[in-house]
Amino acid sequence: MRGTARAGCCGVTAREDPDAELLAVMTDILAIDHIACQESALHGLGHWQPQHPDAVAQTVGSFLAQSPDIAAPLRDYARRPRAGYVL
C-alpha cells in the first residue's frame, strides 16, 4: 500500500499518501470522547508505530496532553503504542 495512489469510485480522487490518511483517521477517532473509540485508535496506532514512530509518538503525546483527566487505565494503555506494544 505504501507509495501507491488509490482511487475509488464516484469521483473520489487518488490519495498520494495513504499512510498519512490512515494515521489522520486514527487521530480523528482518538478525539472522540468515548473510551471504546479511544482504545481502538490507540490499538491501531500501536500497529503503525514501527513504520511511523514519530507520528504515533506525537499523536499519543498530544492526546495525553489534551486529556489530563482520563482514567488511569486508559492513560496506561495510551503509553503502549509509543513503544509499538499493543494487546
N, CA, C and O atoms as a printed pandas DataFrame, in Angstrom:
     atom_number atom_name residue_name chain_id  residue_number  x_coord  y_coord  z_coord
0              1         N          MET        A               1    0.821   -1.180    0.000
1              2        CA          MET        A               1    0.000    0.000    0.000
2              3         C          MET        A               1    0.871    1.253    0.000
3              4         O          MET        A               1    0.514    2.238   -0.645
4              5         N          ARG        A               2    1.978    1.245    0.688
5              6        CA          ARG        A               2    2.824    2.412    0.779
6              7         C          ARG        A               2    3.325    2.812   -0.598
7              8         O          ARG        A               2    3.737    1.969   -1.395
8              9         N          GLY        A               3    3.283    4.110   -0.863
9             10        CA          GLY        A               3    3.818    4.630   -2.083
10            11         C          GLY        A               3    2.896    4.522   -3.288
11            12         O          GLY        A               3    3.283    4.895   -4.396
12            13         N          THR        A               4    1.708    4.026   -3.094
13            14        CA          THR        A               4    0.791    3.907   -4.222
14            15         C          THR        A               4   -0.378    4.849   -4.020
15            16         O          THR        A               4   -0.840    5.064   -2.900
16            17         N          ALA        A               5   -0.839    5.399   -5.108
17            18        CA          ALA        A               5   -2.034    6.231   -5.059
18            19         C          ALA        A               5   -3.235    5.318   -5.241
19            20         O          ALA        A               5   -3.179    4.354   -6.005
20            21         N          ARG        A               6   -4.293    5.612   -4.559
21            22        CA          ARG        A               6   -5.501    4.808   -4.662
22            23         C          ARG        A               6   -6.656    5.706   -5.039
23            24         O          ARG        A               6   -6.740    6.846   -4.583
24            25         N          ALA        A               7   -7.530    5.207   -5.855
25            26        CA          ALA        A               7   -8.710    5.965   -6.247
26            27         C          ALA        A               7   -9.922    5.067   -6.113
27            28         O          ALA        A               7   -9.861    3.869   -6.388
28            29         N          GLY        A               8  -10.993    5.645   -5.700
29            30        CA          GLY        A               8  -12.232    4.897   -5.563
30            31         C          GLY        A               8  -13.199    5.279   -6.664
31            32         O          GLY        A               8  -12.825    5.890   -7.665
32            33         N          CYS        A               9  -14.418    4.914   -6.461
33            34        CA          CYS        A               9  -15.450    5.235   -7.445
34            35         C          CYS        A               9  -16.057    6.596   -7.141
35            36         O          CYS        A               9  -15.699    7.265   -6.172
36            37         N          CYS        A              10  -16.938    6.960   -7.960
37            38        CA          CYS        A              10  -17.808    8.115   -7.704
38            39         C          CYS        A              10  -17.050    9.425   -7.537
39            40         O          CYS        A              10  -17.437   10.260   -6.719
40            41         N          GLY        A              11  -15.979    9.619   -8.296
41            42        CA          GLY        A              11  -15.267   10.887   -8.250
42            43         C          GLY        A              11  -14.297   11.040   -7.098
43            44         O          GLY        A              11  -13.769   12.134   -6.896
44            45         N          VAL        A              12  -14.039    9.989   -6.331
45            46        CA          VAL        A              12  -13.056   10.077   -5.261
46            47         C          VAL        A              12  -11.679   10.120   -5.906
47            48         O          VAL        A              12  -11.340    9.254   -6.712
48            49         N          THR        A              13  -10.894   11.116   -5.557
49            50        CA          THR        A              13   -9.591   11.281   -6.180
50            51         C          THR        A              13   -8.538   10.409   -5.504
51            52         O          THR        A              13   -8.730    9.941   -4.382
52            53         N          ALA        A              14   -7.438   10.200   -6.192
53            54        CA          ALA        A              14   -6.335    9.392   -5.667
54            55         C          ALA        A              14   -5.718   10.074   -4.460
55            56         O          ALA        A              14   -5.678   11.302   -4.378
56            57         N          ARG        A              15   -5.248    9.281   -3.544
57            58        CA          ARG        A              15   -4.554    9.779   -2.365
58            59         C          ARG        A              15   -3.070    9.510   -2.568
59            60         O          ARG        A              15   -2.670    8.373   -2.816
60            61         N          GLU        A              16   -2.268   10.534   -2.465
61            62        CA          GLU        A              16   -0.838   10.366   -2.672
62            63         C          GLU        A              16   -0.163    9.682   -1.485
63            64         O          GLU        A              16    0.836    8.983   -1.661
64            65         N          ASP        A              17   -0.687    9.871   -0.305
65            66        CA          ASP        A              17   -0.058    9.282    0.873
66            67         C          ASP        A              17   -1.115    8.580    1.715
67            68         O          ASP        A              17   -1.637    9.164    2.665
68            69         N          PRO        A              18   -1.436    7.326    1.375
69            70        CA          PRO        A              18   -2.477    6.626    2.131
70            71         C          PRO        A              18   -2.107    6.426    3.598
71            72         O          PRO        A              18   -2.992    6.412    4.454
72            73         N          ASP        A              19   -0.819    6.272    3.906
73            74        CA          ASP        A              19   -0.421    6.129    5.310
74            75         C          ASP        A              19   -0.831    7.370    6.105
75            76         O          ASP        A              19   -1.367    7.253    7.206
76            77         N          ALA        A              20   -0.583    8.543    5.554
77            78        CA          ALA        A              20   -0.958    9.786    6.236
78            79         C          ALA        A              20   -2.464    9.870    6.424
79            80         O          ALA        A              20   -2.940   10.329    7.462
80            81         N          GLU        A              21   -3.211    9.428    5.425
81            82        CA          GLU        A              21   -4.677    9.432    5.530
82            83         C          GLU        A              21   -5.143    8.516    6.662
83            84         O          GLU        A              21   -5.998    8.895    7.462
84            85         N          LEU        A              22   -4.582    7.321    6.723
85            86        CA          LEU        A              22   -4.991    6.366    7.756
86            87         C          LEU        A              22   -4.585    6.843    9.146
87            88         O          LEU        A              22   -5.346    6.687   10.101
88            89         N          LEU        A              23   -3.403    7.417    9.267
89            90        CA          LEU        A              23   -2.997    7.978   10.558
90            91         C          LEU        A              23   -3.907    9.130   10.963
91            92         O          LEU        A              23   -4.217    9.285   12.144
92            93         N          ALA        A              24   -4.336    9.930   10.008
93            94        CA          ALA        A              24   -5.256   11.037   10.300
94            95         C          ALA        A              24   -6.597   10.512   10.797
95            96         O          ALA        A              24   -7.190   11.086   11.710
96            97         N          VAL        A              25   -7.074    9.427   10.203
97            98        CA          VAL        A              25   -8.337    8.831   10.655
98            99         C          VAL        A              25   -8.204    8.348   12.095
99           100         O          VAL        A              25   -9.096    8.584   12.911
100          101         N          MET        A              26   -7.097    7.673   12.415
101          102        CA          MET        A              26   -6.908    7.205   13.796
102          103         C          MET        A              26   -6.811    8.384   14.762
103          104         O          MET        A              26   -7.297    8.302   15.890
104          105         N          THR        A              27   -6.195    9.464   14.330
105          106        CA          THR        A              27   -6.118   10.670   15.163
106          107         C          THR        A              27   -7.512   11.243   15.395
107          108         O          THR        A              27   -7.841   11.640   16.512
108          109         N          ASP        A              28   -8.325   11.289   14.354
109          110        CA          ASP        A              28   -9.695   11.791   14.490
110          111         C          ASP        A              28  -10.516   10.902   15.422
111          112         O          ASP        A              28  -11.284   11.409   16.240
112          113         N          ILE        A              29  -10.364    9.599   15.307
113          114        CA          ILE        A              29  -11.096    8.667   16.180
114          115         C          ILE        A              29  -10.645    8.829   17.624
115          116         O          ILE        A              29  -11.457    8.731   18.544
116          117         N          LEU        A              30   -9.371    9.075   17.825
117          118        CA          LEU        A              30   -8.848    9.283   19.181
118          119         C          LEU        A              30   -9.487   10.497   19.849
119          120         O          LEU        A              30   -9.589   10.547   21.075
120          121         N          ALA        A              31   -9.917   11.473   19.055
121          122        CA          ALA        A              31  -10.529   12.691   19.597
122          123         C          ALA        A              31  -11.985   12.503   20.002
123          124         O          ALA        A              31  -12.563   13.379   20.645
124          125         N          ILE        A              32  -12.581   11.380   19.637
125          126        CA          ILE        A              32  -13.968   11.121   20.017
126          127         C          ILE        A              32  -14.011   10.811   21.513
127          128         O          ILE        A              32  -13.239    9.985   22.000
128          129         N          ASP        A              33  -14.896   11.459   22.230
129          130        CA          ASP        A              33  -14.969   11.309   23.681
130          131         C          ASP        A              33  -15.749   10.047   24.058
131          132         O          ASP        A              33  -16.837   10.111   24.630
132          133         N          HIS        A              34  -15.163    8.908   23.720
133          134        CA          HIS        A              34  -15.758    7.612   24.056
134          135         C          HIS        A              34  -14.608    6.629   24.214
135          136         O          HIS        A              34  -13.780    6.482   23.315
136          137         N          ILE        A              35  -14.558    5.959   25.358
137          138        CA          ILE        A              35  -13.402    5.122   25.673
138          139         C          ILE        A              35  -13.163    4.025   24.647
139          140         O          ILE        A              35  -12.009    3.723   24.340
140          141         N          ALA        A              36  -14.213    3.421   24.111
141          142        CA          ALA        A              36  -14.027    2.357   23.121
142          143         C          ALA        A              36  -13.376    2.907   21.850
143          144         O          ALA        A              36  -12.527    2.246   21.253
144          145         N          CYS        A              37  -13.766    4.099   21.438
145          146        CA          CYS        A              37  -13.156    4.726   20.259
146          147         C          CYS        A              37  -11.685    5.042   20.538
147          148         O          CYS        A              37  -10.819    4.791   19.700
148          149         N          GLN        A              38  -11.420    5.584   21.702
149          150        CA          GLN        A              38  -10.047    5.940   22.056
150          151         C          GLN        A              38   -9.165    4.696   22.159
151          152         O          GLN        A              38   -8.039    4.700   21.661
152          153         N          GLU        A              39   -9.654    3.641   22.793
153          154        CA          GLU        A              39   -8.878    2.402   22.885
154          155         C          GLU        A              39   -8.612    1.830   21.498
155          156         O          GLU        A              39   -7.507    1.361   21.223
156          157         N          SER        A              40   -9.604    1.865   20.632
157          158        CA          SER        A              40   -9.443    1.339   19.280
158          159         C          SER        A              40   -8.400    2.128   18.500
159          160         O          SER        A              40   -7.551    1.546   17.825
160          161         N          ALA        A              41   -8.466    3.442   18.593
161          162        CA          ALA        A              41   -7.487    4.274   17.897
162          163         C          ALA        A              41   -6.082    4.034   18.441
163          164         O          ALA        A              41   -5.124    3.949   17.673
164          165         N          LEU        A              42   -5.958    3.925   19.747
165          166        CA          LEU        A              42   -4.647    3.658   20.346
166          167         C          LEU        A              42   -4.110    2.306   19.899
167          168         O          LEU        A              42   -2.919    2.170   19.618
168          169         N          HIS        A              43   -4.971    1.320   19.832
169          170        CA          HIS        A              43   -4.563   -0.008   19.375
170          171         C          HIS        A              43   -4.048    0.076   17.927
171          172         O          HIS        A              43   -2.984   -0.452   17.604
172          173         N          GLY        A              44   -4.815    0.741   17.075
173          174        CA          GLY        A              44   -4.382    0.904   15.689
174          175         C          GLY        A              44   -3.069    1.645   15.575
175          176         O          GLY        A              44   -2.213    1.267   14.775
176          177         N          LEU        A              45   -2.895    2.691   16.359
177          178        CA          LEU        A              45   -1.641    3.442   16.344
178          179         C          LEU        A              45   -0.469    2.562   16.764
179          180         O          LEU        A              45    0.638    2.700   16.243
180          181         N          GLY        A              46   -0.715    1.666   17.702
181          182        CA          GLY        A              46    0.344    0.752   18.122
182          183         C          GLY        A              46    0.835   -0.119   16.980
183          184         O          GLY        A              46    2.025   -0.425   16.898
184          185         N          HIS        A              47   -0.068   -0.519   16.100
185          186        CA          HIS        A              47    0.329   -1.323   14.944
186          187         C          HIS        A              47    1.120   -0.496   13.925
187          188         O          HIS        A              47    1.950   -1.041   13.197
188          189         N          TRP        A              48    0.871    0.799   13.872
189          190        CA          TRP        A              48    1.550    1.666   12.915
190          191         C          TRP        A              48    2.873    2.214   13.445
191          192         O          TRP        A              48    3.648    2.793   12.684
192          193         N          GLN        A              49    3.137    2.040   14.726
193          194        CA          GLN        A              49    4.331    2.613   15.341
194          195         C          GLN        A              49    5.642    2.171   14.679
195          196         O          GLN        A              49    6.520    3.014   14.492
196          197         N          PRO        A              50    5.821    0.907   14.318
197          198        CA          PRO        A              50    7.107    0.529   13.719
198          199         C          PRO        A              50    7.428    1.285   12.422
199          200         O          PRO        A              50    8.594    1.567   12.146
200          201         N          GLN        A              51    6.413    1.611   11.635
201          202        CA          GLN        A              51    6.645    2.324   10.387
202          203         C          GLN        A              51    6.605    3.849   10.550
203          204         O          GLN        A              51    7.189    4.578    9.749
204          205         N          HIS        A              52    5.918    4.321   11.584
205          206        CA          HIS        A              52    5.723    5.771   11.775
206          207         C          HIS        A              52    5.903    6.150   13.251
207          208         O          HIS        A              52    4.977    6.681   13.865
208          209         N          PRO        A              53    7.070    5.886   13.820
209          210        CA          PRO        A              53    7.242    6.132   15.262
210          211         C          PRO        A              53    7.051    7.588   15.671
211          212         O          PRO        A              53    6.481    7.859   16.728
212          213         N          ASP        A              54    7.513    8.522   14.860
213          214        CA          ASP        A              54    7.385    9.937   15.227
214          215         C          ASP        A              54    5.933   10.397   15.199
215          216         O          ASP        A              54    5.484   11.097   16.105
216          217         N          ALA        A              55    5.202   10.006   14.165
217          218        CA          ALA        A              55    3.794   10.401   14.059
218          219         C          ALA        A              55    2.977    9.805   15.197
219          220         O          ALA        A              55    2.127   10.485   15.772
220          221         N          VAL        A              56    3.226    8.546   15.525
221          222        CA          VAL        A              56    2.495    7.899   16.617
222          223         C          VAL        A              56    2.836    8.559   17.947
223          224         O          VAL        A              56    1.940    8.835   18.745
224          225         N          ALA        A              57    4.104    8.812   18.195
225          226        CA          ALA        A              57    4.506    9.461   19.449
226          227         C          ALA        A              57    3.878   10.840   19.579
227          228         O          ALA        A              57    3.432   11.222   20.661
228          229         N          GLN        A              58    3.842   11.587   18.483
229          230        CA          GLN        A              58    3.254   12.929   18.520
230          231         C          GLN        A              58    1.752   12.854   18.761
231          232         O          GLN        A              58    1.211   13.628   19.550
232          233         N          THR        A              59    1.079   11.933   18.090
233          234        CA          THR        A              59   -0.375   11.797   18.235
234          235         C          THR        A              59   -0.748   11.386   19.651
235          236         O          THR        A              59   -1.650   11.966   20.254
236          237         N          VAL        A              60   -0.060   10.394   20.176
237          238        CA          VAL        A              60   -0.360    9.927   21.535
238          239         C          VAL        A              60    0.020   10.994   22.560
239          240         O          VAL        A              60   -0.711   11.220   23.524
240          241         N          GLY        A              61    1.151   11.643   22.355
241          242        CA          GLY        A              61    1.557   12.712   23.268
242          243         C          GLY        A              61    0.548   13.843   23.313
243          244         O          GLY        A              61    0.237   14.364   24.384
244          245         N          SER        A              62    0.037   14.224   22.146
245          246        CA          SER        A              62   -0.984   15.278   22.101
246          247         C          SER        A              62   -2.259   14.846   22.805
247          248         O          SER        A              62   -2.866   15.620   23.544
248          249         N          PHE        A              63   -2.663   13.592   22.566
249          250        CA          PHE        A              63   -3.853   13.065   23.224
250          251         C          PHE        A              63   -3.698   13.115   24.744
251          252         O          PHE        A              63   -4.608   13.559   25.443
252          253         N          LEU        A              64   -2.560   12.666   25.255
253          254        CA          LEU        A              64   -2.344   12.673   26.700
254          255         C          LEU        A              64   -2.292   14.093   27.249
255          256         O          LEU        A              64   -2.820   14.356   28.329
256          257         N          ALA        A              65   -1.668   15.003   26.528
257          258        CA          ALA        A              65   -1.585   16.392   26.982
258          259         C          ALA        A              65   -2.946   17.066   27.009
259          260         O          ALA        A              65   -3.214   17.893   27.881
260          261         N          GLN        A              66   -3.815   16.716   26.052
261          262        CA          GLN        A              66   -5.136   17.333   25.969
262          263         C          GLN        A              66   -6.175   16.612   26.813
263          264         O          GLN        A              66   -7.323   17.051   26.888
264          265         N          SER        A              67   -5.786   15.510   27.451
265          266        CA          SER        A              67   -6.733   14.698   28.218
266          267         C          SER        A              67   -6.200   14.436   29.626
267          268         O          SER        A              67   -6.008   13.282   30.009
268          269         N          PRO        A              68   -5.962   15.492   30.396
269          270        CA          PRO        A              68   -5.352   15.280   31.710
270          271         C          PRO        A              68   -6.234   14.515   32.694
271          272         O          PRO        A              68   -5.731   13.972   33.678
272          273         N          ASP        A              69   -7.531   14.465   32.444
273          274        CA          ASP        A              69   -8.451   13.835   33.393
274          275         C          ASP        A              69   -8.913   12.441   32.974
275          276         O          ASP        A              69   -9.873   11.921   33.542
276          277         N          ILE        A              70   -8.256   11.827   31.996
277          278        CA          ILE        A              70   -8.697   10.483   31.606
278          279         C          ILE        A              70   -8.363    9.495   32.710
279          280         O          ILE        A              70   -7.445    9.708   33.502
280          281         N          ALA        A              71   -9.116    8.424   32.746
281          282        CA          ALA        A              71   -8.927    7.403   33.772
282          283         C          ALA        A              71   -7.537    6.773   33.651
283          284         O          ALA        A              71   -6.990    6.655   32.554
284          285         N          ALA        A              72   -6.984    6.378   34.780
285          286        CA          ALA        A              72   -5.642    5.804   34.823
286          287         C          ALA        A              72   -5.468    4.607   33.890
287          288         O          ALA        A              72   -4.434    4.516   33.229
288          289         N          PRO        A              73   -6.436    3.677   33.804
289          290        CA          PRO        A              73   -6.228    2.550   32.888
290          291         C          PRO        A              73   -6.079    2.981   31.423
291          292         O          PRO        A              73   -5.279    2.403   30.688
292          293         N          LEU        A              74   -6.843    3.990   30.997
293          294        CA          LEU        A              74   -6.717    4.466   29.623
294          295         C          LEU        A              74   -5.387    5.192   29.433
295          296         O          LEU        A              74   -4.751    5.058   28.388
296          297         N          ARG        A              75   -4.970    5.953   30.428
297          298        CA          ARG        A              75   -3.666    6.638   30.359
298          299         C          ARG        A              75   -2.545    5.607   30.234
299          300         O          ARG        A              75   -1.625    5.782   29.435
300          301         N          ASP        A              76   -2.620    4.543   31.015
301          302        CA          ASP        A              76   -1.606    3.485   30.935
302          303         C          ASP        A              76   -1.634    2.813   29.570
303          304         O          ASP        A              76   -0.584    2.538   28.988
304          305         N          TYR        A              77   -2.827    2.549   29.061
305          306        CA          TYR        A              77   -2.972    1.917   27.753
306          307         C          TYR        A              77   -2.415    2.821   26.656
307          308         O          TYR        A              77   -1.841    2.332   25.683
308          309         N          ALA        A              78   -2.580    4.127   26.805
309          310        CA          ALA        A              78   -2.119    5.082   25.806
310          311         C          ALA        A              78   -0.595    5.120   25.706
311          312         O          ALA        A              78   -0.058    5.511   24.670
312          313         N          ARG        A              79    0.087    4.732   26.732
313          314        CA          ARG        A              79    1.553    4.740   26.697
314          315         C          ARG        A              79    2.115    3.596   25.858
315          316         O          ARG        A              79    3.253    3.678   25.398
316          317         N          ARG        A              80    1.353    2.551   25.654
317          318        CA          ARG        A              80    1.835    1.370   24.939
318          319         C          ARG        A              80    2.110    1.609   23.464
319          320         O          ARG        A              80    3.138    1.142   22.973
320          321         N          PRO        A              81    1.255    2.307   22.730
321          322        CA          PRO        A              81    1.508    2.469   21.296
322          323         C          PRO        A              81    2.816    3.161   20.979
323          324         O          PRO        A              81    3.424    2.880   19.946
324          325         N          ARG        A              82    3.262    4.054   21.839
325          326        CA          ARG        A              82    4.513    4.751   21.565
326          327         C          ARG        A              82    5.684    3.777   21.531
327          328         O          ARG        A              82    6.711    4.070   20.919
328          329         N          ALA        A              83    5.545    2.624   22.178
329          330        CA          ALA        A              83    6.581    1.594   22.162
330          331         C          ALA        A              83    6.284    0.509   21.149
331          332         O          ALA        A              83    7.058   -0.438   21.010
332          333         N          GLY        A              84    5.162    0.634   20.431
333          334        CA          GLY        A              84    4.778   -0.376   19.468
334          335         C          GLY        A              84    4.199   -1.612   20.106
335          336         O          GLY        A              84    4.187   -2.682   19.497
336          337         N          TYR        A              85    3.718   -1.478   21.331
337          338        CA          TYR        A              85    3.168   -2.616   22.060
338          339         C          TYR        A              85    1.648   -2.504   22.091
339          340         O          TYR        A              85    1.102   -1.560   22.661
340          341         N          VAL        A              86    0.987   -3.443   21.494
341          342        CA          VAL        A              86   -0.465   -3.497   21.529
342          343         C          VAL        A              86   -0.915   -4.880   21.949
343          344         O          VAL        A              86   -0.225   -5.871   21.707
344          345         N          LEU        A              87   -2.063   -4.940   22.572
345          346        CA          LEU        A              87   -2.593   -6.224   23.024
346          347         C          LEU        A              87   -3.452   -6.853   21.964
347          348         O          LEU        A              87   -3.986   -7.943   22.168
